[in-house]
Every structure is written in C-alpha cells, then in structure tokens.
C-alpha cells in the first residue's frame, strides 16, 4: 500500500514521533464544534479498534483522534493500543488538556485504553478497575465508574448519576467461541456485582460494555450478549442496516492488508440498565436517573488522504449519544 506524497494530514519528516508532541500541532487546528451548553444533558461514548499495524500509524492516529475529538465525547475507549500509540497520546498536550487516561501505563503492549473528558462541573471519575478474563492473549475488561451530573440534577443539587463503562477486546478467532462465552459471562457478572469504588453497597445506575467483541450478531455466542444487555445499534437502527464495523468492500485498506473480503459487526456498544426499568421502554417506570439512547453512528468510514487509500483503522469506530434525564 503506497501513500500519495500529497497528504491532507501532516508528515513527520525526520522527527521521532515518540519524542515530539506532533499531535498537538495538528489537532489544535481542527474546527471543533462549540462545547455543549448546560441545558444539553447528553452523554457520549466512543469505541474504536485503532489497528495495531505499523502501516502509516502516525497519520492514522492523527486522523482517528481528529474524528473522535470532533464528536466531543465524554468517554473514549480504544482497543489494540500499542506502547508507541499510548506514549504519543500521553505526550499530546492538546489531548491531555481535554482528556485524561484511566491508566498512565498499560499492562500489555497491545491493550485497551479509556480516556475521560475533563469537566469537573459534571463529570468525575469515581474509580477504575481491571476485570480479569480467561485469555491466551492477555485480554481483560477495563472498568471506570463515573459520576455524571445532568443540568437538572445540578440545579436541584441532587446526587449525580453513577455510570459504569467497561472497555474490552474479546478473544480473536471464530474457533474461540467457548472462550468468548466465558469472557462475556464474566464481564456481565462483574459489571452487575462490582461495587462502585470502595463502597460495598452502592451499584451503578447503568453500565456499558463497549469494544471489539470479535463476534458478529450471527454467531451463536451472541445469545449471551442479548440475554444480558441491549445492543444500541439494534435498538436505534433499521433492521436492514447491518452496521458493519469491518467491511472490505468499503475499506480498501483493510482488504489489501488481509487479502480477502469480510463484512462483520464485531464492534459494539451495549447497555445494561441496572435500574428497575426497560431501556427500550424508558417512560413506563422512570427511575431517578435514566440514560436514554438517542443516536449511534460509525466513525472512520472514509479515507482521509488525497489518494483515497488510507483509513484511520481497519475497523470503523462507533459513537453513541444518550440523553440523561433525572
């Protein structure tokens, strides 16, 4: 895969990308949308498998973060984060002034990472945790508990909503069905039973499991997902929209890297409502807090270079928006 010399994004020249804050120089020039007004009670999550391959990784990282930040998310969840990528993100002062990682160092050189938007007026990290998984690849669940205040709760001085987000990258390979089943069972159980922070009794109001599940909705182990959560793509999109997050017919870079066609929806944002009501029918028995899913879209579906040959990743990302009520 040869890149056109006339890129729409930066080239690094002879500078060491691990030592120079090259990301800030480019991200600060982006036309970001205005920050939300306090009356907008939205909560936004992004998940994206950023592809560990070295192919044009600096340009792809720049393009990927550019697209993410323009969504003004509250939580960023990444998979296949390499040591080099994590180091560059930590060195990016433009990013660090707006978001903070839940971990400064990753236990593996190929891992999940979560970044949280800095907004002390409405968003506070309560605790973080690692959920161990049976895995030959060192896969895990990365948990963060948040306290999120809506504008109405701030006006009434109410206790913020407790929102749990777990990012994961389930076992790869179609033949690893039983391992993925065990991983999903463990994750859903821990998401329900793990208390918030150091407390023993306080549980989150709502929880999200996001990431690369390595299973398409057609796979048998998907029944574990359906039994424990609501898939936001299935909830919000028409039945005839497959929502492929790996699609070699749309992402030529992915096809050239692997040499065969593939169309699957591996990447998910699923929701566990731990309050006593159904999120598909949220108004029947409204609790004190509700997170009502309103939108979900794919990210990174177009090439970003002038030659139209480079995508941010071999996966498409997902961004979900929820309205907070209460």
C-alpha positions as CSV (number, residue, x, y, z in Angstrom):
1,X,0.0,0.0,0.0
2,X,1.7,3.1,-1.2
3,X,0.8,6.5,0.1
4,X,0.5,9.6,-2.1
5,X,3.1,12.2,-1.1
6,X,0.5,14.9,-1.0
7,X,-1.3,14.0,2.2
8,X,-4.1,16.0,3.7
9,X,-2.5,15.4,7.2
10,X,1.0,16.0,8.5
11,X,4.1,14.1,7.6
12,X,6.6,13.7,10.4
13,X,9.8,14.0,8.4
14,X,12.9,13.0,10.5
15,X,11.4,13.8,13.9
16,X,11.0,10.9,16.3
17,X,7.2,10.6,16.9
18,X,7.8,9.2,20.3
19,X,9.7,12.3,21.5
20,X,7.9,15.2,19.7
21,X,4.4,16.4,20.5
22,X,3.4,16.4,16.9
23,X,-0.2,15.6,17.6
24,X,-0.9,18.8,19.4
25,X,0.4,20.9,16.4
26,X,-2.3,19.3,14.2
27,X,-5.2,18.7,16.5
28,X,-5.3,22.4,17.7
29,X,-6.0,23.5,14.1
30,X,-9.2,21.5,13.8
31,X,-12.6,23.2,13.5
32,X,-14.1,21.7,16.6
33,X,-17.8,22.3,17.4
34,X,-18.7,24.5,20.3
35,X,-18.9,22.9,23.8
36,X,-22.3,21.8,25.0
37,X,-24.4,24.2,26.8
38,X,-25.5,23.1,30.3
39,X,-29.1,22.6,29.1
40,X,-27.9,19.7,26.9
41,X,-28.0,16.6,29.0
42,X,-26.1,14.3,26.7
43,X,-23.6,11.6,27.4
44,X,-21.4,10.4,24.5
45,X,-19.3,7.3,24.3
46,X,-16.8,6.3,21.5
47,X,-15.2,2.9,21.0
48,X,-12.7,2.2,18.3
49,X,-10.3,-0.6,17.5
50,X,-7.4,1.5,16.2
51,X,-5.4,-1.3,14.5
52,X,-2.0,-2.2,15.9
53,X,-0.3,-2.5,12.5
54,X,2.7,-0.1,11.8
55,X,1.3,0.9,8.4
56,X,1.1,4.7,8.4
57,X,0.3,4.6,12.1
58,X,1.2,8.2,12.8
59,X,-1.1,9.5,10.1
60,X,-3.8,7.1,11.0
61,X,-3.6,8.1,14.7
62,X,-3.8,11.8,13.8
63,X,-6.9,11.2,11.6
64,X,-8.6,8.9,14.2
65,X,-8.1,11.3,17.1
66,X,-9.3,14.2,14.9
67,X,-12.5,12.5,14.1
68,X,-13.0,11.4,17.7
69,X,-12.5,14.8,19.2
70,X,-14.9,16.5,16.8
71,X,-17.6,14.3,18.4
72,X,-16.9,16.0,21.8
73,X,-17.2,12.6,23.6
74,X,-17.3,12.1,27.4
75,X,-15.6,8.7,27.2
76,X,-13.1,7.4,24.6
77,X,-12.5,3.6,24.6
78,X,-9.7,2.2,22.3
79,X,-8.6,-1.3,21.5
80,X,-5.3,-2.6,20.0
81,X,-3.4,0.3,21.7
82,X,0.3,-0.3,21.3
83,X,3.0,1.1,23.5
84,X,4.0,3.6,20.9
85,X,0.5,4.9,20.3
86,X,-0.1,5.2,24.1
87,X,3.1,7.1,24.5
88,X,2.3,9.5,21.7
89,X,-1.2,10.2,23.2
90,X,0.3,10.8,26.7
91,X,2.7,13.3,25.1
92,X,0.0,15.1,23.3
93,X,-0.7,18.2,25.5
94,X,-3.7,19.2,23.4
95,X,-5.3,15.9,24.2
96,X,-4.2,15.9,27.8
97,X,-5.7,19.3,28.4
98,X,-9.1,17.9,27.5
99,X,-8.9,14.2,28.4
100,X,-7.2,12.1,30.9
101,X,-6.4,8.3,30.6
102,X,-7.5,6.0,33.3
103,X,-4.1,4.3,33.2
104,X,-0.7,6.0,32.6
105,X,0.9,2.7,31.7
106,X,-0.7,-0.3,30.1
107,X,0.0,-3.8,31.4
108,X,0.4,-5.1,27.8
109,X,1.9,-3.6,24.7
110,X,-1.3,-4.4,22.9
111,X,-4.2,-3.4,25.1
112,X,-7.4,-1.5,25.8
113,X,-7.4,2.1,27.0
114,X,-10.0,4.6,28.3
115,X,-9.8,8.4,28.2
116,X,-12.2,10.6,30.2
117,X,-13.2,14.1,29.3
118,X,-12.0,16.7,31.9
119,X,-15.1,18.5,33.1
120,X,-15.3,18.8,36.8
121,X,-18.6,20.6,36.7
122,X,-20.4,17.5,35.5
123,X,-18.1,14.5,35.2
124,X,-16.0,12.8,37.9
125,X,-14.1,9.6,37.9
126,X,-15.1,7.5,41.0
127,X,-12.9,4.5,40.5
128,X,-11.1,2.3,37.9
129,X,-10.5,-1.4,37.9
130,X,-9.4,-4.3,35.8
131,X,-11.7,-7.3,35.2
132,X,-9.6,-10.4,34.6
133,X,-10.6,-12.7,31.8
134,X,-9.7,-16.2,30.7
135,X,-7.5,-15.5,27.7
136,X,-4.4,-16.7,25.8
137,X,-3.9,-13.2,24.5
138,X,-4.0,-11.3,27.8
139,X,-7.4,-9.8,27.2
140,X,-9.2,-8.1,30.0
141,X,-12.0,-5.7,30.9
142,X,-11.1,-2.2,31.8
143,X,-13.7,-0.6,34.1
144,X,-14.3,3.0,35.0
145,X,-17.1,4.3,37.3
146,X,-18.2,7.8,36.7
147,X,-20.5,10.3,38.5
148,X,-22.3,12.4,35.9
149,X,-24.4,15.3,36.8
150,X,-27.2,16.5,34.4
151,X,-28.1,20.2,34.3
152,X,-31.4,19.4,36.2
153,X,-29.6,17.5,38.9
154,X,-27.1,20.3,39.3
155,X,-29.9,22.8,39.7
156,X,-31.6,20.6,42.4
157,X,-28.2,19.7,44.0
158,X,-29.1,16.0,43.5
159,X,-26.6,13.2,43.7
160,X,-25.0,12.6,40.2
161,X,-25.9,9.5,38.2
162,X,-23.5,6.6,38.5
163,X,-22.4,5.4,35.1
164,X,-20.1,2.4,34.6
165,X,-18.2,1.9,31.4
166,X,-16.2,-1.3,30.6
167,X,-14.0,-1.5,27.5
168,X,-12.8,-4.9,26.2
169,X,-11.4,-6.8,23.3
170,X,-12.7,-10.3,23.3
171,X,-10.8,-13.4,22.1
172,X,-10.0,-13.5,18.4
173,X,-10.8,-16.3,16.1
174,X,-14.1,-17.9,15.1
175,X,-13.0,-21.1,16.8
176,X,-12.7,-19.4,20.2
177,X,-16.5,-19.3,20.7
178,X,-16.4,-21.0,24.1
179,X,-13.7,-18.6,25.4
180,X,-15.7,-15.6,24.3
181,X,-18.8,-17.1,26.0
182,X,-16.8,-17.4,29.3
183,X,-15.4,-13.9,28.8
184,X,-18.9,-12.4,28.3
185,X,-20.4,-14.3,31.2
186,X,-17.5,-13.0,33.5
187,X,-17.8,-9.4,32.2
188,X,-21.6,-9.2,32.6
189,X,-21.4,-10.7,36.1
190,X,-18.7,-8.4,37.2
191,X,-20.4,-5.4,35.8
192,X,-23.5,-6.2,37.8
193,X,-21.8,-7.2,41.1
194,X,-18.7,-5.0,41.4
195,X,-19.5,-2.1,43.8
196,X,-18.6,1.5,42.9
197,X,-15.2,2.4,44.3
198,X,-14.6,1.3,47.9
199,X,-18.2,1.1,48.8
200,X,-19.9,-2.3,49.3
201,X,-23.5,-1.5,48.6
202,X,-23.6,1.2,46.0
203,X,-24.0,0.0,42.4
204,X,-24.1,2.0,39.2
205,X,-27.4,3.0,37.7
206,X,-26.4,2.0,34.2
207,X,-23.4,0.2,32.7
208,X,-22.0,0.0,29.2
209,X,-19.8,-2.8,27.7
210,X,-18.0,-1.5,24.6
211,X,-15.3,-2.6,22.3
212,X,-14.3,-5.3,19.8
213,X,-16.3,-8.3,20.7
214,X,-14.9,-10.4,17.8
215,X,-18.3,-11.8,17.2
216,X,-20.9,-10.9,14.6
217,X,-24.6,-10.9,15.6
218,X,-25.0,-14.1,13.6
219,X,-22.5,-16.0,15.9
220,X,-24.1,-18.4,18.4
221,X,-22.4,-16.8,21.4
222,X,-24.2,-13.6,20.7
223,X,-27.1,-15.0,22.8
224,X,-25.0,-14.2,25.9
225,X,-25.0,-10.5,24.8
226,X,-28.7,-10.4,24.1
227,X,-29.6,-12.1,27.4
228,X,-27.7,-9.5,29.4
229,X,-27.8,-6.2,27.6
230,X,-29.3,-4.1,24.9
231,X,-27.3,-3.6,21.7
232,X,-27.6,0.1,20.8
233,X,-27.2,-0.5,17.1
234,X,-30.0,-3.0,17.0
235,X,-32.1,-0.6,19.2
236,X,-31.6,2.5,17.2
237,X,-31.0,1.4,13.6
238,X,-33.3,-0.1,11.0
239,X,-33.2,-3.9,10.7
240,X,-31.9,-3.6,7.2
241,X,-28.8,-1.6,8.3
242,X,-26.1,-4.2,9.1
243,X,-23.7,-1.7,10.6
244,X,-20.6,-3.5,9.6
245,X,-17.6,-2.3,11.5
246,X,-15.2,-4.4,9.3
247,X,-16.1,-4.0,5.7
248,X,-13.5,-4.7,3.0
249,X,-15.9,-3.5,0.3
250,X,-15.9,-0.1,1.9
251,X,-12.4,-0.1,3.4
252,X,-10.0,-1.0,0.7
253,X,-7.0,-0.6,3.1
254,X,-8.4,-3.4,5.1
255,X,-8.8,-5.6,2.1
256,X,-5.3,-5.0,0.9
257,X,-3.9,-5.8,4.3
258,X,-5.7,-9.2,4.6
259,X,-6.3,-10.2,1.0
260,X,-9.9,-11.4,1.5
261,X,-13.3,-9.9,1.8
262,X,-15.1,-9.6,5.1
263,X,-18.2,-7.9,6.4
264,X,-18.9,-8.3,10.2
265,X,-20.2,-6.1,13.0
266,X,-17.7,-7.0,15.7
267,X,-17.6,-3.7,17.4
268,X,-20.4,-2.9,19.9
269,X,-21.8,-0.6,22.4
270,X,-24.3,-2.5,24.6
271,X,-26.1,-1.2,27.6
272,X,-27.1,-2.8,30.9
273,X,-29.8,-0.8,32.7
274,X,-29.3,-1.7,36.4
275,X,-32.3,0.3,37.5
276,X,-35.7,-1.4,37.5
277,X,-37.0,-0.4,34.1
278,X,-36.5,-1.3,30.5
279,X,-34.4,1.0,28.4
280,X,-36.4,0.1,25.3
281,X,-39.5,1.5,27.1
282,X,-37.9,4.0,29.4
283,X,-41.1,6.0,30.2
284,X,-43.1,3.1,31.7
285,X,-41.4,3.2,35.1
286,X,-39.0,6.1,35.2
287,X,-36.3,5.8,38.0
288,X,-34.4,8.7,39.4
289,X,-31.9,8.6,36.6
290,X,-32.3,7.5,33.0
291,X,-29.9,7.3,30.2
292,X,-32.0,7.1,27.0
293,X,-30.1,6.1,23.9
294,X,-30.8,8.5,21.1
295,X,-28.2,8.0,18.3
296,X,-25.4,5.7,17.2
297,X,-23.2,6.1,14.2
298,X,-20.0,4.7,12.7
299,X,-16.7,6.6,12.5
300,X,-13.8,6.5,10.1
301,X,-15.8,5.2,7.1
302,X,-14.0,7.3,4.5
303,X,-10.3,7.5,3.5
304,X,-8.6,10.7,4.7
305,X,-5.6,11.1,2.4
306,X,-5.6,12.7,-1.1
307,X,-5.0,9.4,-2.8
308,X,-8.0,7.9,-1.0
309,X,-6.1,4.8,0.1
310,X,-5.7,5.3,3.9
311,X,-8.5,4.9,6.5
312,X,-8.0,5.7,10.2
313,X,-8.2,1.9,11.0
314,X,-9.2,-1.4,9.6
315,X,-12.2,-1.2,11.8
316,X,-14.8,1.6,11.9
317,X,-15.4,3.2,15.2
318,X,-18.8,3.7,17.0
319,X,-20.1,6.8,18.7
320,X,-23.3,6.6,20.8
321,X,-25.2,9.6,22.3
322,X,-27.6,9.2,25.3
323,X,-29.9,11.7,26.8
324,X,-29.7,12.0,30.6
325,X,-32.9,12.5,32.4
326,X,-33.3,12.9,36.1
